[in-house]
Amino acid sequence: MALLPIVEALACYHSAVRTLPTHRVPLELALGSVLAEAPEARISLPRFTQSSMDGYAVRSADGCSTRALVGTAAAGAPAEVTVGPGEAVRILTGGMLPAGADAVARQEIVERTGDGILLREAVHKGEAIRREGEELVAGTPIAEAGQRITAGLLAAFAMAGIDSVEVHRRPRVAVLVTGDEVIRVGEPLAPGQVYDANGPLLRAWFVENGYGEPVVAYVRDDEVALEEAMSAALDSADFIVTSGGVSVGDRDFVPVVADRLGVREIFWKVAQKPGKPLWFGMRDDKVLLGMPGNPAAVLVCLAVHARAVLARLEGETAEQPAWRRGMLASAVEADSERDRLVRMRLDMSGGVASLELLPRQESHMLSNLASAHALVWLPARQETFAAGEEASWLYI
């Protein structure tokens, strides 16, 4: 069976995975979700013409002269007066510009004179004021459908009076960790057993990326047990991720059990290192991504493939995974048959993303993650990648 190139695997997710339904949520629950609409400002910004600094609201035509103080305007407390000739209102930053005034004299050019003020410099019409609607007017779209809601975007919605948004539902995630040999950390190890890294890795990755607690189940290398666990996951989750059991060993049951449960195989085995035996299938709108059992391969498949699946489920328009460009700090060996996905240290101190190869790159090794910031994509080729060559990378 020919190995599927990474770019074709990513294209498969786009064509096969359907976007989840939408629902309206209060703004405070929308962080991290993907917009299904283009929300429009409900008020103009600024909502009213206001002062941009502390000073005095004046008529610019009065020039340098003494003015009588007739009121005070603070943020949230307008002055209920009209500024006439020879008059001024003390105004603080954000205060509503009173009627009759067309400028604000900053306090540094003003001298207080008893109940009045003296302007030592003339001011121009419009000076030190923010005009109503100069940022946007009510009804202006603030964002586009397909954008993921960040803290900054959420704040912009709130300022524009938007208290709820239509978003795509966040995916429900289930994780199946397979293997008779894996034992949860803290429990005693019998001969031939190892501590499980995949369960903590998968759980933490989904939580870290804003998907909440996935349902995590540990499953023996047994067809009946796997079928029960996978059937339950398919009934309850939108996105099911398995670790282990997808290669060609005697106890690699994920493909055959998935087929028995009606999951249509779309591809199996990708031309990447690590993570070659990746399995992808669909049952109706449910996504099953079968990852290898080695933890570094799991991390790679999460960063590249799970990220792409989740973006499609949520209707995100930004390309995922989000590859960036950097420069290799040293020569790196290539693979002639498979694209390499290599963990590297990232150095931005020189103004360019410099990517430094780390040791211990085998698929069963994770200790270099203490120093790794970037996952670097090195396409398959014969010749070694030279220091100074450009390469694509993403954060891990």
C-alpha positions as CSV (number, residue, x, y, z in Angstrom):
1,M,0.0,0.0,0.0
2,A,1.4,3.4,-1.0
3,L,1.9,5.9,1.8
4,L,-0.3,9.0,1.6
5,P,1.6,12.3,1.5
6,I,0.9,14.7,4.4
7,V,-0.6,17.3,2.1
8,E,-3.1,14.8,0.8
9,A,-4.0,13.6,4.3
10,L,-4.8,17.2,5.2
11,A,-6.9,17.6,2.0
12,C,-8.8,14.5,3.0
13,Y,-9.9,16.1,6.3
14,H,-11.2,19.1,4.4
15,S,-13.3,17.0,2.0
16,A,-14.5,14.4,4.4
17,V,-15.1,16.1,7.7
18,R,-18.4,18.0,8.1
19,T,-18.7,21.2,10.2
20,L,-20.6,20.8,13.4
21,P,-24.0,22.6,13.9
22,T,-24.2,26.1,15.3
23,H,-25.8,27.5,18.5
24,R,-26.0,30.9,20.1
25,V,-24.0,31.4,23.3
26,P,-23.5,34.2,25.8
27,L,-20.4,36.2,25.1
28,E,-18.7,35.0,28.3
29,L,-18.9,31.4,27.1
30,A,-17.7,32.1,23.5
31,L,-13.9,32.3,24.1
32,G,-12.1,29.8,21.8
33,S,-15.2,29.0,19.7
34,V,-15.4,29.7,15.9
35,L,-17.9,32.2,14.6
36,A,-20.8,31.1,12.4
37,E,-21.9,34.7,11.7
38,A,-20.4,38.1,11.1
39,P,-21.5,40.0,14.3
40,E,-22.4,43.6,13.8
41,A,-21.8,46.5,16.2
42,R,-25.0,47.4,18.1
43,I,-23.7,50.8,19.0
44,S,-21.3,53.2,17.4
45,L,-17.7,53.4,18.7
46,P,-17.2,55.8,20.3
47,R,-20.9,56.0,21.2
48,F,-20.6,59.8,21.7
49,T,-18.1,62.5,21.0
50,Q,-15.7,62.6,24.0
51,S,-12.5,64.0,25.3
52,S,-9.2,62.1,24.7
53,M,-7.5,63.7,27.6
54,D,-8.0,65.7,30.8
55,G,-8.5,69.4,30.0
56,Y,-11.2,71.9,29.3
57,A,-14.0,71.8,26.7
58,V,-14.0,75.1,24.8
59,R,-15.1,76.9,21.6
60,S,-12.0,77.0,19.4
61,A,-13.1,80.3,17.9
62,D,-12.6,82.1,21.2
63,G,-8.8,81.9,20.8
64,C,-6.5,82.8,23.7
65,S,-8.7,84.3,26.3
66,T,-10.1,84.0,29.7
67,R,-13.1,81.7,30.1
68,A,-15.7,81.2,32.8
69,L,-16.0,77.7,34.1
70,V,-19.6,76.6,33.9
71,G,-19.5,72.9,34.7
72,T,-17.6,69.6,34.9
73,A,-17.8,66.5,32.6
74,A,-16.3,63.2,33.7
75,A,-16.6,59.7,32.2
76,G,-20.1,58.6,32.8
77,A,-21.2,62.0,34.2
78,P,-21.9,64.5,31.4
79,A,-22.1,68.2,32.1
80,E,-25.7,69.3,31.6
81,V,-24.8,72.7,30.1
82,T,-24.1,74.3,26.8
83,V,-20.7,76.0,26.3
84,G,-21.3,79.6,25.1
85,P,-18.9,82.3,24.1
86,G,-16.2,82.9,26.8
87,E,-17.1,79.7,28.6
88,A,-15.5,76.4,29.3
89,V,-16.2,73.1,31.0
90,R,-13.7,71.1,33.0
91,I,-13.6,67.7,31.2
92,L,-11.8,64.4,32.0
93,T,-10.7,61.7,29.7
94,G,-13.7,59.9,28.2
95,G,-16.1,62.6,29.3
96,M,-18.9,63.5,26.8
97,L,-18.1,66.8,25.0
98,P,-20.8,69.2,26.0
99,A,-23.0,71.0,23.5
100,G,-21.4,74.2,22.1
101,A,-17.8,73.0,22.5
102,D,-15.7,71.8,19.5
103,A,-12.3,71.2,21.1
104,V,-10.5,70.3,24.3
105,A,-7.7,72.4,25.6
106,R,-5.2,70.1,27.4
107,Q,-4.7,71.1,31.0
108,E,-1.0,71.8,30.4
109,I,-1.8,75.0,28.4
110,V,-4.4,76.2,30.8
111,E,-4.0,78.5,33.8
112,R,-6.7,78.5,36.5
113,T,-7.8,82.0,37.5
114,G,-10.2,81.8,40.4
115,D,-13.6,80.7,38.9
116,G,-12.2,80.7,35.4
117,I,-9.3,79.7,33.2
118,L,-6.9,81.4,30.8
119,L,-5.8,79.6,27.6
120,R,-2.2,80.4,27.0
121,E,-2.4,78.8,23.5
122,A,-5.1,78.7,20.9
123,V,-6.7,75.3,20.1
124,H,-8.0,74.0,16.8
125,K,-11.5,72.7,16.1
126,G,-11.6,69.0,16.8
127,E,-8.4,69.0,18.9
128,A,-8.2,66.3,21.6
129,I,-11.6,64.8,20.9
130,R,-12.8,61.4,19.7
131,R,-15.8,61.8,17.4
132,E,-18.9,59.6,17.7
133,G,-18.6,56.6,15.3
134,E,-15.0,57.4,14.2
135,E,-13.9,53.8,14.8
136,L,-17.1,52.3,13.5
137,V,-20.8,53.0,13.3
138,A,-23.6,50.8,14.5
139,G,-24.3,48.0,12.1
140,T,-20.7,47.6,11.0
141,P,-19.5,43.9,11.0
142,I,-16.7,43.4,13.5
143,A,-15.5,40.0,12.5
144,E,-16.1,37.3,9.9
145,A,-17.7,33.9,10.1
146,G,-14.9,31.3,10.5
147,Q,-12.8,33.4,12.9
148,R,-11.8,31.8,16.2
149,I,-12.8,34.1,19.1
150,T,-9.8,35.4,21.0
151,A,-9.8,37.4,24.2
152,G,-9.2,40.6,22.2
153,L,-12.1,39.9,19.8
154,L,-14.4,39.0,22.7
155,A,-13.5,42.4,24.2
156,A,-14.3,44.2,20.9
157,F,-17.7,42.5,20.8
158,A,-18.5,43.6,24.4
159,M,-17.5,47.2,23.7
160,A,-19.8,47.2,20.6
161,G,-22.8,45.9,22.7
162,I,-22.8,42.3,21.4
163,D,-23.8,40.1,24.3
164,S,-24.2,36.8,22.4
165,V,-22.8,35.2,19.2
166,E,-23.7,32.3,16.9
167,V,-20.8,29.8,17.0
168,H,-20.1,26.3,15.9
169,R,-20.5,23.8,18.7
170,R,-17.2,22.7,20.2
171,P,-16.4,19.0,19.4
172,R,-17.0,16.4,22.0
173,V,-13.8,14.4,22.3
174,A,-13.2,10.8,23.4
175,V,-9.8,9.2,23.8
176,L,-9.1,5.4,23.8
177,V,-5.7,4.4,25.1
178,T,-5.0,0.8,24.1
179,G,-2.3,-1.6,25.2
180,D,-1.9,-4.4,27.8
181,E,1.6,-3.1,28.7
182,V,0.7,0.5,29.6
183,I,0.1,1.3,33.3
184,R,-1.0,4.6,34.7
185,V,1.8,6.5,36.5
186,G,1.9,5.8,40.2
187,E,0.8,2.2,39.9
188,P,3.3,-0.6,40.4
189,L,4.9,-1.9,37.3
190,A,5.1,-5.7,36.5
191,P,7.7,-7.1,34.2
192,G,7.2,-6.0,30.6
193,Q,5.0,-3.0,31.6
194,V,5.6,0.7,31.0
195,Y,4.1,3.9,32.4
196,D,1.5,5.4,30.0
197,A,2.4,8.8,28.5
198,N,-0.3,8.8,25.8
199,G,-3.3,9.2,28.1
200,P,-1.8,12.2,30.0
201,L,-0.5,13.7,26.7
202,L,-3.9,13.4,24.8
203,R,-5.9,14.7,27.8
204,A,-3.5,17.6,28.4
205,W,-3.4,18.6,24.7
206,F,-7.1,18.9,24.3
207,V,-7.5,20.8,27.6
208,E,-4.6,23.1,26.7
209,N,-6.2,23.9,23.4
210,G,-9.5,24.8,24.9
211,Y,-11.6,21.6,24.3
212,G,-12.2,20.8,28.0
213,E,-11.8,17.4,29.5
214,P,-12.1,14.6,27.0
215,V,-13.5,11.3,28.0
216,V,-10.5,9.0,28.4
217,A,-10.8,5.2,28.5
218,Y,-8.1,2.6,28.9
219,V,-8.7,-0.5,26.8
220,R,-7.0,-3.9,26.8
221,D,-5.6,-5.5,23.6
222,D,-8.8,-7.4,23.2
223,E,-11.2,-7.1,20.2
224,V,-14.4,-7.4,22.4
225,A,-13.2,-4.8,24.9
226,L,-12.1,-2.5,22.1
227,E,-15.4,-2.9,20.3
228,E,-17.4,-2.0,23.4
229,A,-15.2,1.1,24.1
230,M,-15.2,2.3,20.5
231,S,-18.9,1.8,20.2
232,A,-19.6,3.9,23.3
233,A,-17.2,6.6,22.0
234,L,-18.8,6.7,18.6
235,D,-22.2,7.1,20.3
236,S,-21.2,10.0,22.5
237,A,-18.4,11.9,20.8
238,D,-17.8,13.9,17.6
239,F,-14.1,13.2,17.5
240,I,-12.6,9.9,18.7
241,V,-8.8,9.5,19.0
242,T,-7.1,6.2,19.7
243,S,-3.5,5.5,20.6
244,G,-1.9,2.2,19.7
245,G,-3.4,-0.7,17.8
246,V,-3.2,0.7,14.3
247,S,-0.2,-1.0,12.8
248,V,0.0,-4.6,11.5
249,G,0.8,-6.6,14.6
250,D,-1.3,-9.5,15.9
251,R,-3.0,-7.2,18.5
252,D,-3.5,-4.2,16.3
253,F,-7.3,-4.3,16.3
254,V,-8.3,-0.7,15.7
255,P,-8.9,-0.9,11.9
256,V,-10.8,-4.2,12.0
257,V,-13.0,-3.1,14.9
258,A,-13.7,0.3,13.3
259,D,-14.8,-1.5,10.1
260,R,-17.1,-3.8,12.1
261,L,-18.7,-0.7,13.7
262,G,-19.4,0.9,10.4
263,V,-16.5,3.4,10.3
264,R,-15.5,4.0,6.7
265,E,-11.7,4.0,6.2
266,I,-10.5,7.0,4.3
267,F,-6.8,6.4,4.6
268,W,-4.3,4.3,6.5
269,K,-0.6,5.1,6.7
270,V,0.9,8.5,5.9
271,A,4.4,9.3,4.5
272,Q,5.7,10.9,7.7
273,K,8.2,10.0,10.4
274,P,7.1,9.5,13.1
275,G,3.5,8.6,12.8
276,K,3.3,6.5,9.7
277,P,0.5,4.1,10.7
278,L,-2.1,6.9,11.2
279,W,-5.7,5.7,10.4
280,F,-8.5,8.0,9.5
281,G,-12.2,7.1,9.1
282,M,-15.7,8.5,9.3
283,R,-19.1,7.1,10.5
284,D,-21.7,9.6,9.4
285,D,-20.4,12.8,11.0
286,K,-18.2,11.1,13.5
287,V,-14.4,11.3,13.0
288,L,-12.1,8.5,14.1
289,L,-8.3,9.2,14.1
290,G,-6.3,6.2,15.0
291,M,-2.8,7.2,16.1
292,P,0.3,5.0,16.7
293,G,1.3,3.9,20.2
294,N,4.6,5.7,20.5
295,P,4.1,9.0,22.4
296,A,6.3,11.2,20.1
297,A,4.2,10.0,17.1
298,V,1.0,10.8,19.1
299,L,2.3,14.4,19.7
300,V,3.1,14.8,16.0
301,C,-0.3,13.5,14.9
302,L,-2.0,15.9,17.4
303,A,-0.1,18.9,16.3
304,V,-0.6,18.3,12.6
305,H,-3.6,16.0,12.0
306,A,-5.9,16.5,15.0
307,R,-5.4,20.3,14.6
308,A,-6.6,20.1,11.0
309,V,-9.6,17.9,11.9
310,L,-10.7,20.2,14.7
311,A,-10.5,23.2,12.5
312,R,-12.8,21.5,10.0
313,L,-15.2,20.4,12.6
314,E,-15.5,24.0,13.9
315,G,-15.6,25.7,10.5
316,E,-12.4,27.7,11.0
317,T,-11.3,29.4,7.9
318,A,-7.7,30.0,8.9
319,E,-5.5,27.3,7.5
320,Q,-4.6,24.7,10.2
321,P,-2.1,23.6,11.1
322,A,-0.6,27.1,11.1
323,W,2.9,26.6,9.5
324,R,5.5,29.3,9.8
325,R,8.8,29.9,8.1
326,G,12.2,29.6,9.8
327,M,15.8,28.8,9.2
328,L,17.7,25.7,10.1
329,A,20.6,26.4,12.5
330,S,22.5,23.3,11.5
331,A,22.5,20.5,9.0
332,V,19.7,17.9,9.4
333,E,19.5,14.4,7.9
334,A,16.7,13.9,5.4
335,D,14.6,10.8,4.8
336,S,14.3,9.7,1.2
337,E,10.9,8.1,1.6
338,R,9.0,9.9,4.3
339,D,8.6,13.5,5.4
340,R,10.3,14.1,8.7
341,L,8.5,16.0,11.5
342,V,11.3,16.9,13.8
343,R,11.3,18.5,17.3
344,M,13.5,21.5,17.5
345,R,14.5,24.4,19.8
346,L,13.3,27.8,18.5
347,D,15.4,30.9,18.9
348,M,13.9,34.3,17.9
349,S,16.6,36.5,19.4
350,G,18.1,37.4,16.0
351,G,14.8,38.5,14.6
352,V,14.5,35.3,12.5
353,A,13.1,32.0,13.6
354,S,16.2,29.9,14.1
355,L,15.5,26.2,14.4
356,E,18.0,24.0,16.3
357,L,17.9,20.2,16.1
358,L,17.5,18.4,19.4
359,P,18.7,14.9,20.2
360,R,16.5,11.9,21.0
361,Q,14.1,12.1,18.0
362,E,12.9,8.5,18.0
363,S,9.2,8.0,18.2
364,H,9.3,6.4,21.6
365,M,11.2,9.4,23.1
366,L,9.7,12.5,24.7
367,S,12.4,13.8,27.0
368,N,13.5,16.5,24.5
369,L,10.1,18.2,24.9
370,A,11.6,20.0,27.9
371,S,13.6,22.1,25.3
372,A,11.4,21.7,22.1
373,H,9.3,24.7,21.0
374,A,8.8,23.8,17.4
375,L,7.8,20.9,15.1
376,V,9.7,21.3,11.8
377,W,8.4,19.7,8.6
378,L,11.3,18.4,6.4
379,P,10.0,17.0,3.1
380,A,11.3,13.6,1.9
381,R,14.5,13.9,-0.2
382,Q,17.9,12.3,-0.7
383,E,20.2,15.1,0.2
384,T,20.8,16.4,3.7
385,F,19.1,19.7,4.7
386,A,21.9,22.3,5.1
387,A,22.3,24.9,7.8
388,G,20.6,28.1,6.6
389,E,17.9,26.4,4.6
390,E,14.3,27.6,5.1
391,A,11.9,25.2,6.7
392,S,8.2,25.1,7.8
393,W,7.5,24.8,11.5
394,L,4.7,25.2,14.0
395,Y,4.5,25.6,17.8
396,I,4.2,22.5,19.9
